[in-house]
């Protein structure tokens, strides 16, 4: 392949280099011919303006009805009807300074209202001894020139000539010497404006804008060979030495015959390569087939299908060893899942129930009911209310022993009953403020997970205060998580105790937990959350002495749907 590609690249470069050299020589000759045509046209315009009849018309001090006719006759002597010269000259207007007359010859008159204050006149004065090539007029589809008309005796300015020339003048001049299959041609004046081109919509554009435009006209594209040559390199004379001609050759057309041969070699090479690959694949199939079966079996195991086995008898000994090892690995995975993994699940379930039994106190519900009735008989209404709230709390503890989660509605009601007891105990010194959106009341959280935090805030944060205090419970939801904040304005936690609560070493630190808790260890609550949902969930403590404590609790947002938590 390399033996073919390297000569192909070298030959292509050589061929293109020779084509560029030939095109440069061609452009040099074409530029000389173009300069001659431009010079001849300029001379003819000057001869028209120096014509004796034209000079007579320029001397008129007042409008003359015969001037238009005499002017057309004089111009037609130089641009004879039914000739290419007349076709190229689309318009030649003469504006007379003294008489104010405007004379027209052609089909595209300019009709200048103030010719001697126009840009045509200003441009003509730039080089007063010859016609000035101005620009391409897109509206009239022509090239415009202007020239000053002088009295040939006194050289006084007598008029202004505005010439409109067909773009075919330059294109036909170029094509007369063209022997190449050119894709595109551009001829630009000293200002870079395109005056002649084979691409009609590029007329009047800037040559630089085409080169930087990144469009189909981009000179640097891989599909074309661009030859750009200023007329100055062809020893042209002023003012055309600043003009530039550009030709674009289609690379595919230039290399068509050579590429046909190259494609033939490519097809032969690809045929041989395809035949070689087919033979190699057929030879390797005996080895790759068992490897593919092994890969498929490994994907099945990765997806959890552990009942897939491979044949242990195969002509290749190495494949037999690999298949045997794979089957043994699958068998061991099954043993691990059926024994150790299930045992671990049972152990976690037992540990979870043990932790719940530590958190849920059991009291004699029936005895409390009896005491409540006795209080009612003695008209001890506050005592009766407290016993009613306590009975509700104990009934919730006892009757939901097998449940791992509560709805937030049940948890809030439990806290409300607890709050009644607290208000009676502290004579409304302590308030519990709950901000729980209605739409979150049906989501499920671990059973009785919030009350211990409120109890700790009240017992160890607000109760020691001399002034009234508050504890706030605020619950929000975002990103599929419940964000629960329990905040009090109590006395706070000492830094040493706070550190031990945040960083327990080994098993849960009961002493540190009881220092802030009541009868429930915070470490047990943290471990309970981790067992239920994973280590990414839990709570975090922040506290400052004499300022209060904030507990931030993150739980997954879960609701019950058809008996399943989602």
C-alpha positions in Angstrom: 0.0 0.0 0.0 2.8 2.4 0.9 4.7 1.5 -2.2 1.7 2.7 -4.2 0.7 5.7 -2.2 4.2 7.4 -2.0 4.7 7.5 -5.8 1.1 8.6 -6.3 1.6 11.5 -3.9 4.9 12.5 -5.5 3.5 12.3 -9.1 0.4 14.3 -8.1 2.6 17.1 -6.6 4.8 17.1 -9.7 1.8 17.2 -12.0 0.2 20.1 -10.1 3.5 22.0 -9.9 3.8 21.8 -13.7 0.2 22.9 -14.1 0.8 25.9 -11.9 3.9 26.9 -13.8 2.0 26.6 -17.1 -0.9 28.7 -15.7 1.4 31.4 -14.5 2.9 31.7 -18.0 -0.6 31.7 -19.4 -1.7 34.5 -17.0 1.4 36.5 -17.8 0.5 36.5 -21.5 -3.2 37.1 -20.8 -2.4 40.0 -18.6 -0.3 41.6 -21.4 -3.2 41.2 -23.8 -5.6 42.6 -21.2 -3.4 45.6 -20.6 -3.3 46.2 -24.3 -7.1 46.1 -24.6 -7.5 48.4 -21.7 -5.0 50.9 -23.1 -6.7 50.8 -26.5 -10.1 51.5 -25.0 -8.7 54.4 -22.9 -7.1 55.9 -26.1 -10.4 55.5 -27.9 -12.3 57.4 -25.2 -9.7 60.2 -25.3 -10.0 60.4 -29.1 -13.7 60.7 -28.7 -13.3 63.6 -26.3 -10.8 65.3 -28.5 -12.9 64.9 -31.6 -13.5 68.2 -33.4 -17.3 67.8 -33.3 -17.3 67.0 -29.6 -15.0 69.9 -29.0 -17.5 72.2 -30.8 -20.3 70.9 -28.6 -18.3 71.5 -25.5 -17.8 75.2 -26.4 -21.5 75.9 -26.5 -22.5 78.4 -23.9 -26.2 77.7 -24.2 -28.2 74.5 -24.9 -28.5 73.6 -28.5 -31.2 71.3 -29.9 -28.8 69.7 -32.4 -26.2 68.8 -29.8 -27.7 65.4 -28.9 -27.8 64.3 -32.5 -24.3 65.6 -33.3 -23.0 63.9 -30.2 -24.4 60.5 -31.1 -23.1 60.8 -34.6 -19.6 61.7 -33.3 -19.5 58.8 -30.8 -20.8 56.3 -33.4 -17.8 57.0 -35.6 -15.6 55.4 -33.0 -18.0 52.8 -31.7 -19.7 51.8 -34.9 -23.1 50.2 -34.8 -23.5 46.5 -34.9 -20.0 45.9 -33.8 -18.5 44.5 -30.6 -17.2 47.9 -29.7 -20.8 49.2 -29.6 -21.9 46.2 -27.6 -19.2 46.7 -25.0 -20.0 50.5 -24.7 -23.3 50.4 -23.0 -23.4 54.1 -22.2 -21.3 57.3 -22.6 -22.8 60.4 -21.1 -21.3 63.9 -21.6 -22.1 66.7 -19.2 -21.2 70.2 -20.5 -20.0 72.7 -17.9 -20.9 75.9 -19.7 -24.3 75.2 -21.2 -25.3 72.7 -18.6 -26.4 70.2 -21.2 -26.5 66.4 -20.7 -25.9 64.3 -23.8 -26.4 60.6 -23.8 -25.2 57.7 -26.0 -26.3 54.2 -25.1 -28.9 52.3 -23.2 -27.9 52.9 -19.5 -27.8 56.7 -18.9 -26.6 57.9 -15.5 -28.8 61.1 -15.4 -26.5 62.9 -12.9 -28.4 65.9 -11.4 -25.2 67.6 -10.2 -22.4 66.1 -12.3 -19.6 68.5 -11.3 -20.1 68.0 -7.6 -20.5 64.2 -7.9 -18.0 61.5 -7.0 -17.6 60.8 -10.8 -16.1 64.2 -11.3 -13.9 64.0 -8.2 -12.5 60.7 -9.3 -11.9 62.0 -12.8 -9.8 64.9 -11.4 -7.6 62.3 -9.6 -6.0 61.4 -13.0 -7.2 64.1 -15.4 -5.2 63.0 -18.4 -7.0 59.6 -18.9 -10.2 57.8 -18.1 -10.5 56.6 -14.5 -11.8 53.1 -13.9 -14.2 53.5 -11.0 -16.1 50.4 -9.9 -18.6 47.7 -10.8 -22.2 49.1 -10.6 -24.3 46.1 -9.5 -27.6 47.9 -10.1 -26.8 48.5 -13.8 -24.5 45.5 -14.2 -21.7 47.4 -15.7 -18.2 48.8 -15.1 -18.2 52.6 -14.7 -15.5 55.0 -15.8 -15.2 58.8 -15.7 -13.0 61.2 -17.6 -12.6 65.0 -17.8 -13.2 66.7 -21.1 -10.7 69.5 -21.9 -10.5 72.2 -24.5 -7.5 70.8 -26.5 -6.2 74.3 -27.1 -6.6 75.9 -23.6 -6.8 72.7 -21.5 -9.7 74.3 -19.6 -12.2 71.8 -18.1 -15.3 71.9 -20.4 -17.2 68.7 -19.4 -17.4 65.4 -17.7 -17.8 62.0 -19.5 -19.3 59.0 -17.6 -18.8 55.7 -19.4 -20.6 52.4 -18.6 -18.8 49.4 -20.0 -20.1 45.8 -20.2 -18.3 43.3 -18.1 -18.0 41.1 -21.2 -15.3 43.4 -22.5 -12.8 42.1 -20.0 -14.1 38.5 -20.1 -14.0 38.3 -23.9 -10.5 39.8 -23.9 -9.4 37.1 -21.5 -11.2 34.2 -23.3 -9.6 35.2 -26.6 -6.3 33.9 -25.3 -7.6 31.2 -23.0 -6.5 27.6 -23.8 -7.2 26.1 -20.4 -10.2 24.4 -18.9 -10.7 27.1 -16.2 -13.3 26.7 -13.5 -13.4 30.3 -12.4 -11.8 33.6 -13.4 -11.5 36.9 -11.4 -10.1 40.2 -12.5 -9.9 42.9 -9.8 -8.9 46.5 -10.0 -6.4 48.4 -7.9 -8.9 48.6 -5.0 -9.4 44.9 -5.0 -13.0 45.1 -6.4 -13.9 42.3 -8.9 -14.7 43.8 -12.3 -14.8 40.6 -14.3 -15.5 37.0 -13.4 -17.1 33.9 -14.6 -19.1 33.7 -11.4 -21.8 36.3 -11.8 -22.8 36.8 -8.1 -19.1 37.7 -7.3 -19.1 40.8 -9.4 -18.4 43.9 -7.3 -17.2 42.0 -4.3 -13.8 42.4 -2.7 -11.1 39.9 -3.7 -10.0 39.7 -0.1 -13.5 38.9 1.2 -13.6 35.9 -1.2 -10.3 34.6 0.0 -11.4 34.9 3.7 -15.1 34.0 3.2 -14.8 30.3 3.7 -17.5 29.8 1.0 -17.5 27.8 -2.2 -15.3 30.6 -3.6 -12.5 30.0 -1.1 -9.2 30.1 -3.0 -7.5 27.8 -0.5 -10.0 24.9 -0.9 -8.8 21.4 -1.6 -11.0 21.0 -4.7 -9.2 23.8 -6.7 -5.8 25.0 -7.7 -5.7 28.8 -7.5 -3.2 31.0 -9.5 -3.1 34.6 -8.5 -1.0 37.0 -10.5 -0.8 40.9 -10.3 -0.6 42.6 -13.6 2.5 44.3 -12.4 4.4 41.0 -12.8 3.7 41.2 -16.5 5.4 44.6 -16.9 2.0 46.4 -17.4 1.9 50.1 -17.3 0.1 52.6 -15.0 -2.7 52.5 -14.0 -3.3 48.8 -14.6 -0.2 47.6 -12.8 -2.2 47.3 -9.5 -4.8 45.1 -11.1 -4.9 41.4 -10.2 -6.1 38.3 -12.2 -7.0 35.0 -10.6 -7.9 31.7 -12.2 -9.1 28.5 -10.5 -8.6 25.1 -12.0 -10.7 22.2 -10.9 -8.3 19.7 -9.3 -10.5 16.7 -10.2 -10.7 17.7 -13.8 -7.0 18.3 -14.0 -6.2 14.9 -12.4 -9.1 12.9 -13.9 -7.2 10.5 -16.2 -4.5 9.9 -13.6 -7.1 9.3 -10.9 -8.8 6.7 -13.0 -5.6 4.7 -13.1 -5.2 5.2 -9.4 -8.7 4.0 -8.7 -8.0 0.9 -10.7 -5.0 0.1 -8.6 -7.0 0.8 -5.5 -9.7 -1.6 -6.5 -7.1 -4.3 -7.2 -5.4 -3.7 -3.9 -8.7 -3.7 -2.0 -9.8 -6.9 -3.7 -6.6 -8.6 -2.6 -6.9 -7.2 0.9 -10.5 -8.4 1.2 -9.5 -11.9 0.1 -6.7 -12.0 2.5 -8.9 -10.8 5.4 -11.5 -13.4 4.5 -8.9 -16.2 4.6 -7.5 -14.9 7.9 -10.9 -14.7 9.5 -11.8 -18.2 8.4 -8.5 -19.4 9.9 -9.0 -17.6 13.2 -12.6 -18.5 13.6 -11.7 -21.8 15.3 -10.0 -19.7 18.0 -12.2 -16.7 18.2 -15.5 -18.6 18.5 -14.9 -20.0 22.0 -13.5 -16.6 23.1 -16.8 -14.9 21.9 -18.8 -17.5 23.8 -16.7 -16.7 27.0 -17.3 -13.0 26.6 -21.1 -13.6 26.2 -21.1 -15.7 29.3 -19.3 -13.1 31.3 -21.8 -10.4 30.2 -24.6 -12.7 31.5 -22.9 -13.1 34.8 -22.4 -9.4 35.0 -26.1 -8.9 34.6 -26.9 -11.4 37.3 -27.6 -14.6 35.4 -25.4 -17.1 37.3 -26.9 -20.3 35.7 -24.7 -20.0 32.5 -22.0 -22.6 32.0 -19.4 -23.3 29.2 -18.3 -26.6 27.7 -15.2 -27.9 29.4 -14.2 -30.2 26.6 -12.6 -28.4 23.6 -9.9 -29.3 21.1 -7.7 -26.5 22.3 -6.4 -27.2 25.8 -6.1 -23.6 26.8 -9.8 -22.9 26.0 -10.8 -26.0 28.1 -8.8 -24.6 31.1 -10.4 -21.2 30.8 -13.9 -22.6 30.5 -13.4 -24.8 33.5 -12.1 -21.9 35.6 -15.1 -19.8 34.5 -17.6 -22.5 35.6 -15.9 -22.8 39.0 -16.0 -19.1 39.5 -19.8 -19.0 38.7 -20.4 -21.9 41.2 -18.5 -20.1 43.9 -20.5 -16.9 43.3 -23.7 -18.8 43.7 -22.5 -20.3 47.0 -21.5 -16.8 48.2 -24.8 -15.3 47.4 -26.9 -18.2 48.8 -25.0 -18.5 52.0 -22.9 -15.5 53.0 -24.9 -12.7 51.4 -28.3 -14.0 52.7 -26.7 -14.5 56.1 -25.5 -10.9 56.1 -29.0 -9.7 55.3 -30.5 -11.7 58.2 -27.8 -10.3 60.5 -28.6 -6.7 59.4 -32.3 -7.3 60.0 -31.7 -8.7 63.4 -29.4 -5.7 64.2 -32.0 -3.3 63.0 -34.7 -4.8 65.2 -32.3 -4.8 68.2 -31.7 -1.0 67.7 -35.4 -0.4 67.3 -36.1 -2.2 70.6 -33.6 0.2 72.3 -35.4 3.2 70.9 -39.0 2.1 71.5 -39.8 2.1 75.3 -42.6 -0.2 76.4 -45.0 0.8 79.2 -48.2 -0.5 80.6 -50.8 1.1 78.3 -53.7 -0.3 80.2 -52.5 1.0 83.5 -52.2 4.5 82.1 -55.8 4.2 80.8 -56.9 3.4 84.3 -55.0 6.3 85.9 -56.5 8.6 83.3 -60.0 7.6 84.3 -59.2 8.1 87.9 -57.9 11.6 87.1 -61.1 12.3 85.3 -63.1 11.3 88.3 -61.2 13.8 90.4 -61.6 16.4 87.7 -57.9 16.7 87.2 -58.3 17.8 83.6 -54.6 18.7 82.9 -53.5 15.4 84.3 -56.1 13.6 82.2 -54.9 15.4 79.0 -51.3 14.5 79.8 -52.2 10.9 80.3 -54.2 10.9 77.0 -51.2 12.2 75.1 -48.9 9.8 76.8 -51.3 6.9 76.1 -51.3 7.9 72.4 -47.6 7.8 72.3 -47.3 4.5 74.1 -50.0 3.0 71.9 -48.1 4.1 68.8 -44.9 2.5 70.2 -46.6 -0.8 71.0 -49.0 -1.2 68.1 -46.4 -0.4 65.4 -43.6 -2.6 66.7 -43.3 -4.5 63.3 -43.3 -1.3 61.2 -40.0 0.2 60.1 -41.4 3.5 58.7 -44.2 5.9 59.5 -45.8 8.5 57.3 -44.7 12.0 58.1 -48.4 12.7 59.1 -48.1 10.1 61.8 -44.8 11.4 63.0 -46.1 14.9 63.2 -49.1 13.8 65.2 -46.8 11.9 67.6 -44.8 15.1 68.1 -47.9 17.1 68.7 -49.0 14.8 71.5 -45.5 15.0 72.9 -45.7 18.8 72.7 -48.9 18.8 74.9 -47.0 17.0 77.6 -44.1 19.5 77.4 -46.4 22.5 77.6 -48.0 21.1 80.7 -44.7 20.3 82.3 -43.1 23.7 81.7 -46.2 25.9 81.9 -46.0 27.0 78.3 -42.4 28.2 78.8 -41.3 26.1 75.8 -42.9 26.1 72.4 -42.7 23.7 69.5 -43.1 25.3 66.1 -43.6 22.9 63.1 -43.3 24.0 59.5 -44.3 20.9 57.4 -45.8 21.3 53.9 -49.1 19.5 53.4 -47.8 17.8 50.2 -45.0 16.0 52.2 -47.3 14.5 54.9 -47.7 11.2 53.0 -44.0 10.5 52.5 -42.5 7.8 54.8 -39.6 8.2 57.2 -38.1 5.9 59.9 -40.5 5.3 62.7 -40.2 7.8 65.6 -37.0 9.3 64.3 -37.7 13.0 65.0 -39.1 13.0 68.6 -35.8 12.1 70.2 -34.1 15.1 68.7 -36.9 17.4 70.0 -36.7 15.8 73.4 -33.0 16.3 73.6 -33.3 20.0 72.5 -35.9 20.6 75.2 -34.3 18.6 78.1 -30.7 19.7 77.6 -31.1 23.0 75.6 -34.2 24.8 76.6 -35.1 23.5 80.1 -32.0 24.9 81.8 -32.7 28.4 80.4 -34.3 30.9 82.7 -36.2 32.6 79.8 -38.8 31.1 77.4 -37.5 29.1 74.5 -38.5 27.6 71.2 -37.6 24.6 69.1 -38.4 24.7 65.4 -39.1 21.7 63.1 -38.8 22.6 59.4 -39.1 20.0 56.6 -38.5 20.7 52.9 -37.9 18.5 49.8 -35.5 18.9 46.9 -33.5 16.6 44.7 -35.3 13.5 45.8 -34.3 14.1 49.5 -36.1 15.3 52.6 -34.2 18.0 54.4 -35.2 18.2 58.1 -33.9 20.9 60.3 -34.5 20.9 64.1 -33.3 24.1 65.7 -33.5 25.5 69.2 -32.4 28.7 70.9 -31.2 26.9 74.0 -27.9 26.9 75.9 -26.0 24.8 73.2 -23.5 22.0 73.6 -20.0 22.1 74.9 -17.3 21.7 72.3 -15.9 18.5 73.9 -19.3 16.8 74.0 -20.1 18.0 70.5 -16.8 16.5 69.2 -17.5 13.1 70.8 -21.0 13.1 69.3 -19.7 13.9 65.8 -16.7 11.4 65.9 -17.5 8.3 67.9 -14.7 5.8 68.0 -15.5 2.1 67.6 -19.0 1.2 68.6 -21.6 4.0 69.4 -20.3 6.1 72.3 -23.1 5.8 74.9 -21.6 8.3 77.3 -21.4 11.0 74.7 -24.8 10.2 73.4 -26.4 10.3 76.8 -24.8 13.6 77.6 -27.0 15.2 74.9 -29.8 12.7 74.7 -32.5 11.6 77.1 -32.9 7.9 77.0 -32.1 7.4 73.3 -28.5 7.3 72.0 -27.9 9.5 69.0 -25.4 7.1 67.8 -28.1 4.4 67.6 -30.3 6.7 65.5 -27.4 7.4 63.1 -26.7 3.7 62.8 -30.4 3.0 62.2 -30.5 5.4 59.3 -27.4 4.0 57.8 -28.8 0.4 58.0 -32.0 1.5 56.3 -30.8 3.8 53.6 -27.0 3.7 53.4 -24.1 5.9 54.7 -25.0 8.8 52.4 -27.9 9.7 54.7 -28.0 10.7 58.3 -27.8 13.7 60.5 -25.3 16.4 61.4 -25.0 18.5 64.6 -24.0 22.2 64.8 -24.1 24.0 68.2 -22.8 27.1 69.8 -22.8 27.8 73.6 -25.6 30.2 74.7 -26.8 30.4 71.1 -28.5 27.1 70.4 -28.2 23.8 68.5 -29.1 22.9 64.9 -29.7 19.3 63.8 -29.8 18.7 60.0 -31.3 15.4 58.9 -31.2 14.1 55.3 -33.5 11.2 54.3 -34.6 9.9 51.0 -38.0 11.0 49.8 -40.2 7.9 49.7 -43.9 7.3 49.3 -45.9 4.1 49.5 -47.5 2.8 46.2 -49.3 -0.5 46.2 -47.6 -1.7 49.3 -44.1 -0.8 48.0 -41.9 2.1 48.9 -40.9 4.3 45.9 
